[in-house]
């Protein structure tokens, strides 16, 4: 195959963690008993929705905001959570990690929300992490990420590495790929993901023919694509995020590269992004996710219909927005199991909580706050949708530190 006033301490902590990068386990908060201002005395309960509605990541995150709204609407119509209607307080992270930290602080301290749903880039998550830990509040993060992290204050409802990137590499190896070129955005997720990919490649006889990064929002890919073309790799592993993918794939097609000659496997392009890129520029390329709109189950068909009925027939569903939708239901189910909105009660009762999701049954792992996920490789087709061409036999247990992979030893150190 060739193929509210912002707490200064929170911002300082967020910036320090962001600069430190990733690869270390999040420490437990020293503020486990931080006083909460969440009001449970009335007929409503507040939650936060924090997504990029402007900036380079808006192409991806607006649909996540919409999915959160759909889940809340459905839950409220069915009686709410413990008899209370959910009230959403929405904020714009503006594609900037520091803004995410500021808005998270506002939602927790001023709006007094019981939980926050949102974030996309790992930089945004890492900027928010110390805010949630210091306040002992909860973030439900819906996007696949690079792993090597866990926190008792974050529930990760997107895939960790062994549920997306490792299955994608296994698929490529099975198809005979012997060399890869790595292209990514210049921030935490792509850099760490590529460290993992290189460790896998070294252990599996796959040559890395090149590795390039470009700032989020970059639109000039002529140099990088020419390097990819001359490297003559069997495939490209793409960890670009946001609207940079539009410029990359247009340039890829412009120089005559095709999915048949040198396929691109992307881990951050879903149905929502395909339209922005232009289906003519990306048909035949591959993706690695856990959910596609085209999954043929009654649960997913009902989900797709509900989403399109609310937001428009031309609005596709996608993996991150499905994971955001799922996260609201997992929070609801955990609250009802715990019979409490208190953070400590949710943390103690989360393990084993399930939801019959559009992607399939998911279960919270109480040891690391990740969930089980079915891995799926998809092919982008001319109708702009992504179709499963391979999937794992069943849900994969989360292994964020890759402890079950000998080749990954030392990556989290």
N, C-alpha and C positions, 0 to 999 in steps of 0.2 A: 504494500500500500504506500504510494507516494503521496503519500498524502499527509417685681421686687428687687431690693438692692442685692447685687451679687456679692457673695462672700468671697473676699480676696483670697483667702486660704484655699478655697475650692479651685479657683482659676489657676493659682500657682501649682497646686497638686496636679491638676489636669494637664497643664503645660509640661510639667516635669515628666509625667508619665508618657506623654506624647513624644517628647524628645528622646526618652529612653528606648523607644521602639517596642519590641515585643519579644516573646520567647520565655517569659518568666510567669510563674503562676501568680495570680492576683492574691495578695495577702488578705486575711480576714480583717474586717473593719475593727478599729478600736472603739467605734461608736455604735456597737451593737444595740445599745440601749438608748440611742438618740431619740429624743422626744418627737413624736409625730403630731402634726397638726391636722391629720385627716379627720374629717367630721363624718361620723356614721350615725348621727342622731336623727337625720331627716329621711326623706323618701328617695333621695338620690345619693349617688356616690360618684365622685369625680375621678377621671383618669386622664392622662396626658397623651397626646399624639404629637410626636416630634419628628418631623421629616423635612428634607430639603424641598422647599416649594419654589426656590429660586437658585440660580447658580448652575454650575456644570452638572450636578447630580439630580437636578429636577427632572430630567428626562426619565430617570428611573424611579424616583421616590414619590412623585405625586400619586402614582397608582397604589403605593403602599398605604398612603394616607386614606385613599378611597376604600381600600380593603378593610382597614380598621373601622371605618365608618359603617361599612356594610355589616360587619360582625356585631357591632354595638347595636345597630338598628334591629337585627334579627333577635339578639338576646333581649332587648327591651320589649319587643313585640311578644316574646314568649314569657314575659313576667319579670325580666331583669335578673339580678344577682342577689340572692337571699332577700327577694322582695323589693329590692331597690333598683330604680332606673339608673342607667349609666349616663353620666354627663361628660362629654368630651371637651377638654380644653386643648385647642390646637396651637402649635407653634411652628415657626419656620427655622430650621437649622442653617439655611442659606449656604449649604455646601462648605461650611467652615467649622472645623473642630472646636475652636474656641467659642463660637456661637452656640453650638450644641451644648457645651458645658454650661454656658450662661443660661440658656433656656431650660436646661434640666434643673438647675438651681431654682429658677423662678417657679417651675411647675411644682417642685417639691415643697419649697419654703413659702411661696406666696399663694399659689393656687391650691396647695394642700391635696394633691392628687394621691390616690391609693396605689397607683402604678403608672409607669410610662411605657408606651409602645412606640418603637421607632429606632432611628439611626440606620445608617447604611455602611459607609466606609468604616474600616477598622480604625482609622484615625479618629473618626467621630466617636466610636465606641470607647476607645482608650481615653479620649478626653473626658467622656462622661463617667467612666468607671469610678474614679475617686470621689466624684460628686455623690453618686449613689451609695458608695460604701460609707462615706463619712456621715451621710444623713440616714443610713440604714433604710434606704428605700429600694424599690424594685424597678428594673428596666427589663422589658421583654424585647430582645434584639432579633430581628427576623431574617437576617441575611447570612448566606454562606460566608465562611471566613477562614482564616489561616490556622485556626486551632492554637494549641500551646497556651491556653488560657482557661481559667474557670474562676467564677466568683459566686459567692452565695447571694449576691445582690443582682445578678444578671441571669435571666433564663434565655438560652440560645436556641431559637426555634428554626434557624437555618442550619445548613449542614456544616459539620466540622470536617477536617481534611480527609479522614478515612471514609467519609460518606459521599465525597464528591471528587476530590482531586486524585486520591489513590485509585478509586475505581476507574476514573478516566485514563490514568496511566496504565492500569492493567488491561483495559480495552485496547489501547494503542499497541501495547506489547503483543497482545494476542493477534492483532492484525499485521504484525511484522514490522512495526516501526522500530528503526535502529538509531535514529537521530532526531533531535528536536531543536527548534529555535524558540527562545523565550522572549516574549514581548509583554511589558506591563507598565502600569502607571507607577510613578515614583512616590510610593508611600508604603505603609506597613504591610497590607495584605499581599500585594504582588511580590514584594521583597522576601517575605517569610515563606509564602507559597513556593517561590522558586528555590529557596534553600531546601525545602522538602522535596521538590521535584528533582533537584540535582543529587540529593542523597539517594532517592529511588533510582535515578538513572545510573548512578555509579554502581549500585548493587545489582542492576539488571542488564548491564551491557548496552546501555543507550548513551550515545554521544550527544553532548550539548554543543551545538555548533555556533551559538551566539546568545547573548543576553542583553537586552536593551530596555531602558526605562525612560519615560517621558512624563513631565508634570501633568497633573490632572487638568483637563481642559485643553491640552495641546491639540493643534489642528494641522501641523506640518509633519507628515510621515514619509516624505520622499526619501530621506536618507535611510531611515530604519527599514523601509520596505525594500529598498535596493540592496541593503545588507542581507536581508532575509532571502531575497531572490538569488544572490550570488553564493550564499552559504550552502544552498542545495540540500536543505534538511528534508527528512521524510515528512515532517509535520511541524506546525507552529502551535505552541501552547500560549494562549492569550489571556492575560490577566489585566488588560486595560479596563478602566471603569468610566462610566459616564459618556458624554458625547464625543470623547476622543475616538471611540469606536467608529463613529460615522466617518471621520477622516481616514482612519486606518484602512477600513474595508474598501472605501472608494479608491484609495491609492493602490491597494492590493490588486483590485480588479484592473485598474488603469495600466499596471505594468504587465498584465497578462497572466498573473498567477491564478490558478483555478483550484477548486476543491479536489479535483481528480489528480492534479499534479502535486500539490502541497496543501493538504487540508489544514484548516485552523480549528483547534478545539478551544472554545471559549467557556469561561466559568462565570462570567458576569453579563452575558447577553441573553435576555429572555424575550418573550414575545413582544413586550412593550418596546424594546429597543430596536427590534427588527424593522419596524415601520420607519423609525427615525433614520436608520442606516440606509434604508432603501432595499427592498427585498431583492431587487435585481443585482445588488452588490454582494449578497450574502447567501443566496440560494445554494444549497448543497453543503454548506459548512456545518460543523458539528458543535454541539454544546454538551455540557455535563451539569445536570441539575437533579432534583428529586421530584419535580412536578412539571407537567406540561398541560396546557389547556386541552389537548387531544386525548388525555387519559379517559378510557371508556368504562366508567363506572357510574352507577346511579347517583352516588354522592357527588362526584365531580360534575356530572351533567346538571344537577340541581344548583350547584355552586356557580357554574358558568352562566346559567340562565339568570340567576338572581343578580349577579354582577352586571350583566349586560342590560337587564331590565332597569337597573338603577342608574347606570352610567353611560349606556349607549351600546347599540349593537356592534359598533366598530371598535369597541374597547376590549382588547384581549386580556385574559388572565395570565398570570406568570408565577414563577416560583417564589420570588421574594414577597409578592403581595399575598400569595396563598399562605406563606409562612407567617405573615403578619396577621392575617385572618385567623389562622390556627392559634396564634399566641393569645388572642383575646379570649377564645374559648378555653384554652388551657388555664388561663388565669381564673376564669369563671369556675371551671370545674374544680380547681384547687381551693378556691375560696369556699365553695360549697362543701368540699370534703373536710376542710378545716373548720367550717362553721364560723369563720372569722375573716375580717379584712386585714388583720394585723400581720405585719411582715414576718415575724417569727413563726406564727402559726402556719403561714403559707410555706415558708421554708421547710418546716418540719413535716408537712403533709404532702409536699410536691411529688416525692418519689412514687412511681407507679400510676400517677394520674394519666389517663388516656383521653384521646379524642379521635373519633372516626372522621378523619380529615379527607379533603379532596384528593390528596396524594396517597391516602391509605392510612391505616391505623398508626398513630404515633403515641409514644409513651415517654413520660419524663423520667430520666435517670436521676434519682435523688442524690447521687454521689457527686455529679458534676453539673447539674442543671442544664444538660443538653437533652435532646430527644432522639428517639430512634427514627431513621429515615431510610427509604428505599432509594438506591442510586439508579439514575437513568441517563443513558447517553441518547441524545436526540439529534435529528437532522432537520435543518431549516429547509422548508420547501417553498415552492413558488406562490402558495397562498398566504405566505407570511407566518404560518404556524410551524410548530416544532413537533416532530413525530418520534416516538420512542423507537430506537433500533436495537437497544439492549437495556436490560434492567437486572438488578440483583435479585436473587431468588426470594428475598424477603427483606424486611426492615433490618438495617445494620445498626448494631449497638454503637453509641458514640464513644470514640476513643480520642479525645482532644489532644492528649500528649503522645499519641502513637506508641503507647507502651507495648502493644502487641506486635510491633514491627521491629525486628532486630536492626535493620538498616537505619532506623530513625534514632538510635541511641545517641544521646548527646545533643539533639536538636533543641530540646527544651531547657538546656543548661545555660 
